[in-house]
Amino acid sequence: MVFVTDFLRQPNQPQDPPELNLPNNAAQPLLEIGPRKLYGNAAARKLWS
């Protein structure tokens, strides 16, 4: 399973942090493209590396 950060978020608002909707164990992003970041769960991180 992978998680993509919300591209509609407001980056300068403290009540809207980039990690707002990510699971607690998201770790570092697997991929970053501009403001979007791709995160994966443990299985996705294992397959990604």
N, C-alpha and C positions, 0 to 999 in steps of 0.2 A: 504494500500500500504506500502511496506517496501523497504528500501534502504540498500544495502550492500556496504561497502567500497571496493574500488578497490584493489584486492590482487596483482596486477601487478605494483602498484605505487612504487616510489623510496622513502623510508622513510627518508632518510637523505638529500633530496633536498628541499630547502625552496620554490621553485616554484612548488612543488608537495605536498601540504599539504593534510592530510587525509580527511579533509572536503571539498576538492575542488569541488566535483560534488554533494554535498548534498544540499537539499533545505534550505532556511534561517531558518526555524522553526524546524529543525531536533531534537533539544533537546539532551538529553543524549542517548547513545546507549541502546537498549533493551537487547542486548546480545553481549558479546565479546568472541571470540574464537581465541586465538593467535593474529595475526595482523588484523584479520577481525572483523568488528563491524557491528551489525545489528541495523538499525535505522527504525523508523516507523513514519508515519504521525499521526495526532491527533486521527483518528479512530483506527489505529493499536495500538497506545499507550493506548487508553482507554480499548480495548479488552485484551491487554497484561497483565494489572495489575489485 
